[in-house]
Amino acid sequence: MMINKTELKLLATALRKLESGYSELPEFVPEFDEAALSAVLDEVAERMQDNYPYFHPQYAGQMLKPPHPVARIAYALSLWVNPNNHALDGGRASSAMEKECIVELATMFGWDNPLGHLTGGGTMANLEALWVAGRLHPGKRVIASEQAHYTHRRISEVLGIPFSSVAVSRDGRMDVDAVEQLLQAGDVGTIVVTMGNTGLGAVDPLPEILRLRITHDFRIHADAAYGGYFGLSAGLRNDTRQAYDDLTNVESIVIDPHKHGLQPYGCGCVLFKDPAVGSFYKHESPFTYFSSAELHLGEISLECSRPGASAVALWATQRLMPLLKGGEFAAGLDSCLAAAREFHSRLQASEHFLPLMQPELDIVVYAVDAPDTETASARARQVFNDTASRGLHLAMIELPAALVVEWLPQMAENSATVTCLRSVLMKPEHADWLDEIVAILNTCAALATDTEAASCPE
């Protein structure tokens, strides 16, 4: 079932507790037309059925992880107050909760006195990080890998900062030799290190980038929007573990609680190791929020209005499942890693699929077996459509053919790119659904091959 009815009972109980805190106010009950609302809500529910089943383990496509029940309930609960975390006047309790969340997130990276706040998502968080970087290294270049999120280039354009992309090695990580060549020009101010790129799930070689900083002057910004929480996992391979351990040495970090942090959209976070960068945010408002002399979150954010509900939901989740190695939250990440590795192994054993690199986190990328890259792309697109008709939802990724054939040298290269399939196994339950997922995949891949043979008789 999609909905556990216990969640609704818990929400009702919590709402009664919330309401009791305002019992001294004069009686006031907002009025509305129940029949009209019911009709509209029925229509909304029907319209919302036109979505993929993101909550179900057979959704193994994009990075859409269902919120934890406590996050969903706490978020809904806060909407009866509707706090605005721009300033203390707009959300006293939720602002305090946000600050506590920031401390806990920063502690996960080994920082004890950070500056940071929640944002609407990773894009806004990365914009703030690169905005600060540009203030500290005016006119200098930002570089990120070819597999980094496309928004880094776009953000740099918005900020008027020069940008260059860096080639990746066959495992999808930033090529350190290419980075070193760019550094020779002396105009690089910031290197964006991606802790789990969203296409391949590869973690850039942070230890090697840090060594380059011994002889070159640049900031390191870690885009850990997708992969940031995996530092808690006990299942990382050794080189990946070292990269996460070295996050304590970067200048800024972005993490998205609405990915692996079990939060509703949108909930991103930007963290700065040096709280002195808060001076760049300084502003003088002639009209807002002078009831407290305490620093408020609007003074360290480019965004003004921000939903306090996001902070309440995140606080509740971290309260229930602290961000600790070996804890319940970390165990969920371990399950995702194990599911991805097992899935990769089963694809290797299949006669229909050719997985690329071993998954570093919980993203698996795989081609459909074919004699050449053009045919592989066509078969992948058919498998994508056929699995969806059977309730299994995947994602597709377009990769340079040169990268794919490095892993699959038996495949003739007759196209510039290859359409591959991509699965994000970010639900802990995916480990229990691999039999079903692989069975549907093999059925659809065989069908794609048979259909192709029937349409091209000898």
SVG drawing of the C-alpha trace seen along z (x, -y; Angstrom):
<svg xmlns="http://www.w3.org/2000/svg" viewBox="-20 -51 74 66">
<polyline fill="none" stroke="black" stroke-width="0.4" points="0.0,0.0 1.1,-3.6 -0.2,-5.0 0.3,-3.6 -2.8,-4.8 -0.9,-5.0 0.8,-8.1 -2.5,-9.9 -3.3,-8.9 0.2,-10.2 -0.4,-13.4 -3.8,-14.0 -2.3,-13.3 0.6,-15.7 -1.7,-18.4 -3.7,-18.2 -0.5,-18.7 0.5,-21.6 -2.9,-23.2 -2.7,-23.0 0.2,-25.4 -2.1,-28.2 -5.0,-27.5 -4.8,-30.9 -5.8,-32.7 -9.4,-33.7 -11.4,-31.0 -10.9,-31.2 -11.7,-28.4 -10.9,-29.1 -14.0,-28.4 -14.2,-26.8 -16.7,-25.1 -16.1,-21.4 -18.0,-20.2 -16.0,-22.5 -12.7,-21.5 -13.6,-17.8 -14.4,-18.2 -11.1,-19.9 -9.1,-17.5 -10.7,-14.6 -9.6,-16.2 -6.0,-16.8 -5.8,-13.1 -6.8,-12.0 -4.4,-14.4 -1.6,-13.2 -2.0,-9.6 -0.3,-10.7 3.1,-10.2 5.6,-7.4 5.4,-5.4 8.4,-7.1 7.6,-5.5 7.7,-1.9 10.9,0.3 10.0,1.0 10.8,-2.7 14.6,-2.4 15.1,-5.4 16.0,-8.9 17.1,-10.1 13.7,-10.2 13.8,-8.8 10.6,-8.8 10.6,-10.9 10.7,-9.1 7.3,-9.0 8.6,-11.2 9.7,-13.8 6.4,-13.7 4.4,-14.0 6.6,-16.7 6.5,-18.7 2.7,-18.5 2.4,-19.4 4.4,-22.6 2.1,-23.8 -0.6,-24.7 1.9,-27.3 3.6,-27.9 6.8,-29.4 9.2,-31.4 12.9,-30.8 14.0,-34.1 14.1,-35.6 13.4,-34.8 10.1,-36.7 8.9,-34.4 9.8,-31.2 11.4,-31.1 11.1,-27.4 11.9,-26.3 14.9,-28.7 16.3,-27.2 15.7,-23.7 17.4,-24.6 20.5,-25.8 20.7,-22.6 20.4,-20.6 23.2,-22.6 25.5,-21.7 24.7,-18.0 25.2,-18.0 28.6,-19.8 29.7,-17.4 29.2,-14.6 32.1,-16.2 34.3,-16.9 33.4,-20.6 32.5,-22.1 31.9,-25.8 30.3,-26.1 28.3,-28.7 25.4,-27.3 21.7,-27.1 19.1,-25.1 18.1,-26.0 15.5,-25.1 17.8,-22.5 21.3,-21.8 21.2,-24.4 20.7,-27.3 23.1,-25.8 25.8,-25.5 25.1,-29.0 25.8,-30.4 29.0,-28.4 30.3,-29.6 29.1,-33.2 31.3,-33.2 34.2,-31.6 33.9,-34.3 34.1,-37.0 37.2,-35.4 38.9,-34.8 37.4,-37.6 37.8,-36.9 39.3,-33.5 38.0,-30.3 35.8,-27.6 36.5,-24.1 34.4,-20.9 34.4,-17.5 32.5,-16.7 30.3,-14.4 29.6,-17.1 26.1,-18.5 25.4,-20.8 24.2,-23.6 27.8,-24.4 28.4,-25.8 25.1,-27.6 25.6,-29.0 29.0,-30.3 27.4,-32.0 24.8,-33.7 27.6,-34.9 29.8,-36.0 32.6,-33.6 34.8,-31.9 34.2,-28.2 36.0,-25.1 35.0,-21.5 37.6,-18.8 37.8,-15.4 37.0,-12.3 38.9,-9.0 37.2,-5.7 35.7,-5.3 33.8,-8.7 36.1,-10.5 37.8,-13.9 41.1,-13.4 43.7,-14.8 46.3,-15.2 43.8,-17.3 43.3,-19.4 47.0,-19.9 47.3,-21.2 44.5,-23.7 46.2,-24.9 49.4,-25.8 47.6,-28.9 47.3,-30.3 43.7,-31.5 41.8,-28.8 40.2,-30.0 37.8,-27.1 37.7,-23.4 34.4,-21.7 34.9,-18.2 31.8,-16.0 31.1,-13.5 29.0,-11.2 28.1,-12.6 24.5,-12.1 25.2,-10.3 27.6,-7.6 27.7,-7.8 31.5,-8.3 33.4,-10.2 36.1,-12.6 39.6,-11.9 39.6,-14.5 42.9,-13.3 44.8,-13.9 43.1,-17.3 44.1,-18.3 47.7,-17.5 47.6,-19.9 46.7,-22.6 50.1,-22.4 51.6,-24.1 48.6,-26.0 46.2,-28.5 42.6,-27.5 39.5,-26.8 37.8,-23.4 34.1,-23.2 32.5,-19.8 29.3,-19.2 28.0,-16.3 24.3,-17.0 23.7,-13.4 26.5,-11.5 27.2,-13.5 25.6,-11.1 27.6,-8.1 30.5,-9.2 28.5,-7.4 28.5,-4.1 30.6,-1.2 30.5,0.2 32.7,-2.2 35.7,-0.9 39.1,-2.2 39.8,-5.0 36.2,-6.3 36.5,-6.1 39.6,-8.3 37.8,-10.9 35.0,-11.2 37.4,-11.4 39.2,-14.3 36.0,-16.4 37.0,-18.0 39.7,-19.8 37.5,-21.6 36.2,-25.1 32.5,-24.5 30.1,-21.6 26.6,-21.2 24.4,-18.3 20.8,-17.6 18.7,-16.2 15.9,-15.7 18.0,-13.0 19.5,-10.5 18.5,-12.5 14.9,-11.2 13.3,-14.7 10.5,-16.1 11.4,-18.4 12.9,-20.9 15.6,-20.7 19.2,-21.5 22.0,-22.8 25.2,-24.8 28.0,-24.7 31.1,-26.9 34.0,-25.8 35.0,-29.5 32.1,-31.4 33.8,-34.7 32.4,-34.4 29.1,-35.4 30.4,-39.0 29.6,-38.7 25.9,-38.3 25.7,-41.5 22.7,-43.7 20.6,-46.4 16.9,-45.9 14.9,-49.0 11.8,-47.1 12.2,-43.5 12.6,-41.7 14.1,-43.8 12.6,-42.1 15.8,-40.1 19.4,-41.1 20.4,-37.4 21.8,-36.5 19.0,-35.3 19.2,-33.0 18.2,-35.7 21.5,-37.4 23.5,-34.5 21.4,-33.5 20.8,-34.8 17.2,-33.6 14.7,-35.5 11.5,-33.5 12.4,-29.9 10.0,-27.2 10.4,-26.5 8.7,-23.2 11.8,-21.9 13.8,-22.5 11.1,-21.0 11.0,-17.8 14.8,-17.5 15.1,-18.1 12.5,-15.4 14.3,-12.9 17.7,-13.6 16.2,-13.3 14.7,-9.9 17.8,-8.7 21.0,-10.5 23.7,-10.9 26.0,-8.4 28.3,-5.7 26.8,-2.4 23.4,-3.8 20.0,-3.1 20.3,-5.9 23.8,-4.6 22.5,-1.1 20.0,-2.2 22.9,-3.6 24.7,-0.3 21.7,1.5 21.7,-0.7 25.3,-0.1 24.8,3.7 21.8,3.6 23.8,1.8 26.7,4.2 24.4,7.2 22.5,5.7 25.7,5.1 26.8,8.7 23.5,10.0 23.7,7.9 27.1,9.3 25.7,12.8 22.8,11.9 23.1,12.7 21.3,9.5 23.2,6.7 26.6,5.3 27.2,3.2 29.9,0.6 32.0,-0.4 31.5,1.2 29.1,-1.1 31.0,-3.3 27.8,-4.4 24.3,-3.2 24.1,-4.1 24.4,-1.3 24.9,-2.1 24.5,0.7 24.2,1.2 22.0,3.7 24.1,6.2 24.4,5.5 27.0,5.8 27.4,2.0 26.7,-1.2 23.8,-2.3 21.9,1.0 22.7,0.9 21.0,-2.5 17.9,-1.3 17.6,1.7 18.0,-0.3 15.2,-2.7 12.9,0.3 13.8,1.9 13.1,-1.4 9.6,-1.5 8.8,2.2 9.9,2.3 7.7,-0.7 4.7,1.1 5.4,3.9 5.7,1.5 9.5,1.3 10.7,-2.3 14.3,-2.9 16.2,-5.9 18.3,-6.4 21.7,-8.2 23.4,-9.3 27.2,-8.7 30.1,-9.4 30.6,-6.2 34.4,-6.5 33.7,-6.0 31.3,-3.1 33.6,-1.1 36.4,-1.5 34.4,0.8 32.8,2.8 35.6,3.2 33.6,5.9 31.0,3.4 31.7,1.7 31.6,-2.1 29.3,-3.5 27.7,-6.5 28.9,-9.5 26.9,-8.6 25.3,-5.5 22.0,-5.3 22.5,-3.2 20.2,-2.3 20.7,-3.7 19.3,-2.6 19.5,-4.4 19.0,-1.9 18.5,-4.4 15.7,-2.7 17.0,-0.2 14.1,2.1 15.7,2.4 17.8,5.3 14.7,7.4 13.3,6.6 16.2,7.5 14.7,10.9 11.7,9.1 13.6,6.3 16.1,8.5 13.4,10.9 11.5,8.0 14.7,6.7 15.7,10.0 12.2,10.5 12.1,7.1 15.7,7.4 14.8,10.8 11.7,9.2 13.7,6.3 16.1,8.7 13.2,10.9 11.4,7.8 14.5,6.6 15.1,9.9 11.5,10.2 11.6,6.7 14.9,7.5 14.4,11.0 17.3,12.5"/>
</svg>
